[in-house]
Amino acid sequence: EASKHIMLEETKEGLNIEIIDQDGRSMFADGNKEPYERTRKLIQKLAPSLKAMPFRISITGHTAAGRIPPRPGYGPWELSADRANAVRQILAAEGVPPGHFYSVSGKADTDPLFPDNPSMAPNRRVTITLMREEPPLPPDLRP
């Protein structure tokens, strides 16, 4: 059931895991940093796999264009970063070790899932990336 709400994309940075909704629903309410309960459950189902993998994790939050209720000093950049951090907190509560997290950031509405319609609700999402990195070398290794 959960797999139909996950889209995988390989990039030069690593493997992106997009949590999407097949029915076109948003993962977050307008202006809210906390995911809907259905989104929280999907994130919790991903946690054991993310915990078991040797890759560091980057989490990026996104907003839809023009959908942020105005609040002084709080806009799409803050909201998208808060969404990413809310997902990090869920994963951490599910046992993903702190050392697995590489970065937590927000992109506001600069990278919509649907570029032809950046104000669509499904653009309110979070991307989890398994980072492509060179394996660490032992400090005493000599070429």
N, C-alpha and C positions, 0 to 999 in steps of 0.2 A: 504493500500500500504506500509506504513512504517513498519508494523509488520513483513513482510517477510524479513526485513533487520536487525532484532533484535533477538539475541539469549540470553535466560535467563538460568542461572545456579546457583543453590543454593550451597553455600559453608559454611564452619564453620564461615567465616568472615561476610557473609551476602548474598545478592542476587546480582550476577554479571549480568550486562547488557552489552553484547557485540554488538557493532554496526558492522555488517558484510554486505557484498554485495553478493547476491545470484549468481551473475555472476562471482564471484571470483576476483572482482576488489579491489584494495587497497582503503583505506579510506584517504590516504595521498600520495602525490607524493614523489618520492625518495628524501631524504634529506630535505624535507619541513616540517615545524612544523604546517602550516595552513592546515586544512582539505579541501578536495575538496568541491565545492559548494553543491553537492548532500548530502555529509556527514553533512555539516553545517545545511542543512534543516532538516535532521533527528534529529540532536541534538536539534534544536529549537522546533521540535514537541514533544520531550521528556520533555522539560523544564517545562511546566505547571504541569505535573504529578509529577515530582521531587520536584517542589516547594510546592505542596499540601501535600506531604507525610511527616510524622514526623521523618524520618530517616536521619541521617547524611550521606554524600556522600564522597566516596573515588574515586579518578580518577587516573588511572594508564595508562601511555603511553607505547607503544611497538614499536620496529623496527623489520624489517626483517634482517636476518643475512647477513653480508657482502655487504650491499647495501648503505652504507653511503658514499657519496662523501667526500674525505679527505679534512679537513680544520683544520689548526693548533688549538689545544685546544678545538675542538668541535667534539664530537663523538657520538656514539649511546646513551650513558647515558644522555648527554645534550639534544639531539634531542627528546628522548622519554619523558623526563621531560617537555620539551617545548610543546610537543603535548598535554600532559595532562593539562598543564596550559592554552593552547589555548582553549581547551574544557571548562575548568572552566570559562574562560572569556566569552565564548558564553552563557553558562548557566546563569552567573551573569547578562549579558546584557538582558537576557530574564526574569529577575526578581527573580531568585533563590537567597535567602538571603545569605550573607556571612557566617552566623552562621550554615548553612546547610553543609558547606564543612568541612570534617574531615581531608583529606590529598590529596595532589597532588604530584605524584611521577612518576619516570620513571624506567622501568625494562630492557631497551635496548632490546637485542634479547634473553634474558634468559628464556622467557616464551612464546614460539611460539604457535599460534593457531593450526598450522600444524607442529607438532614435526618431522614428517618424511621428511619434506621439509622446513626447517627454513628460506630459502631465498625467499619463495613465497611472492608475493605482499600482499595477505590478512593478513599476519602477521604484517603489518604496520597498527596499530589500537590503540584504546583506550578502556579500560574497566572502566565502571562506576559501583561502588559497593554501594548498599544500606546497610549500616553497621548494623549488628546484635549487639545490645547493650542492656544492662539492662536499664530499664527506670530510670530516675533520681528520687531519693527519696527526699522528703522535708527535709530541714535541721533540723527541730524540731521533726522529727519522732523518737519515742523511741520504742525499741522492747519489 
